[in-house]
């Protein structure tokens, strides 16, 4: 099992804010802004779905890694911490998934 965590990745992404765009893909994304980041996240999510549907395990691993990375970049750009998301997941898991979904109403 790896010792690398999503917290580690989020911290690395956060630290890239201070890098040069000429040396950091993350900085390039952050400088491009939310529309570019969100588009890239969407592309990676679709590629992850395709790999899953095709049953291509190696591709699924790679695309899932890309998706998680781009999600964390998007959260960083939106000033949302991984802890914010984890707190929301913790809140949601304090009740059944069906009750939580019903509680969101028509917009959930």
C-alpha positions as CSV (number, residue, x, y, z in Angstrom):
1,X,0.0,0.0,0.0
2,X,1.2,3.5,-0.8
3,X,1.7,6.2,1.8
4,X,0.8,8.9,-0.8
5,X,-2.6,10.4,0.0
6,X,-5.0,12.8,-1.6
7,X,-4.0,15.2,1.1
8,X,-0.4,15.0,-0.2
9,X,-1.6,15.6,-3.8
10,X,-3.8,18.6,-2.7
11,X,-0.8,20.1,-0.8
12,X,1.4,19.6,-3.9
13,X,-1.2,21.3,-6.1
14,X,-1.5,24.2,-3.6
15,X,2.3,24.6,-3.6
16,X,2.4,24.8,-7.4
17,X,0.5,28.2,-7.2
18,X,4.0,29.7,-6.6
19,X,5.7,27.9,-9.5
20,X,6.4,29.2,-12.9
21,X,4.0,28.2,-15.7
22,X,7.0,27.4,-17.8
23,X,7.9,24.5,-15.4
24,X,4.6,23.5,-13.9
25,X,1.5,22.0,-15.7
26,X,-0.5,22.7,-12.5
27,X,0.4,26.3,-12.6
28,X,-0.5,26.5,-16.3
29,X,-3.9,25.1,-15.5
30,X,-4.4,27.5,-12.5
31,X,-3.4,30.5,-14.6
32,X,-5.8,29.4,-17.3
33,X,-8.7,29.7,-15.0
34,X,-11.8,27.7,-14.0
35,X,-13.4,27.2,-17.4
36,X,-10.2,25.5,-18.7
37,X,-9.8,23.5,-15.5
38,X,-13.4,22.4,-15.5
39,X,-13.2,21.4,-19.2
40,X,-10.1,19.3,-18.6
41,X,-11.7,17.7,-15.5
42,X,-14.7,16.8,-17.6
43,X,-12.5,15.3,-20.4
44,X,-10.7,13.1,-17.8
45,X,-13.9,12.0,-16.2
46,X,-15.3,10.9,-19.6
47,X,-12.1,9.0,-20.3
48,X,-12.4,7.3,-16.9
49,X,-16.0,6.2,-17.7
50,X,-14.9,4.9,-21.1
51,X,-12.1,2.8,-19.5
52,X,-14.5,1.4,-17.0
53,X,-17.1,0.5,-19.6
54,X,-14.4,-1.2,-21.7
55,X,-13.1,-3.1,-18.7
56,X,-9.6,-1.8,-19.4
57,X,-8.1,-1.9,-15.9
58,X,-4.7,-0.3,-16.6
59,X,-6.5,2.6,-18.5
60,X,-9.0,2.9,-15.6
61,X,-6.2,3.2,-13.1
62,X,-4.5,5.9,-15.2
63,X,-7.6,7.8,-16.1
64,X,-8.9,7.7,-12.5
65,X,-5.5,9.2,-11.4
66,X,-5.9,12.0,-14.0
67,X,-9.5,12.6,-12.9
68,X,-8.6,12.9,-9.2
69,X,-5.7,15.2,-10.0
70,X,-7.8,17.5,-12.2
71,X,-10.6,17.4,-9.5
72,X,-8.2,18.6,-6.9
73,X,-6.9,21.3,-9.2
74,X,-10.5,22.4,-9.8
75,X,-11.1,22.5,-6.1
76,X,-7.9,24.6,-5.5
77,X,-9.0,27.0,-8.2
78,X,-12.4,27.3,-6.6
79,X,-10.9,27.8,-3.1
80,X,-12.5,24.6,-1.9
81,X,-10.3,22.4,0.3
82,X,-10.3,18.6,0.3
83,X,-11.3,18.9,3.9
84,X,-14.4,20.8,2.9
85,X,-15.4,17.9,0.6
86,X,-14.6,15.3,3.2
87,X,-16.7,17.1,5.8
88,X,-19.6,17.1,3.4
89,X,-19.1,13.3,2.7
90,X,-18.9,12.7,6.5
91,X,-22.2,14.6,6.9
92,X,-23.9,12.7,4.2
93,X,-22.7,9.3,5.5
94,X,-24.4,10.0,8.9
95,X,-27.7,9.0,7.2
96,X,-28.7,6.6,4.5
97,X,-27.9,7.5,1.0
98,X,-31.6,7.5,0.0
99,X,-32.5,9.8,2.9
100,X,-29.7,12.1,2.1
101,X,-30.6,12.3,-1.6
102,X,-34.3,12.9,-0.7
103,X,-33.2,15.7,1.6
104,X,-31.5,17.5,-1.3
105,X,-34.9,18.1,-3.0
106,X,-35.4,18.7,-6.7
107,X,-32.0,20.2,-7.3
108,X,-30.0,17.3,-5.9
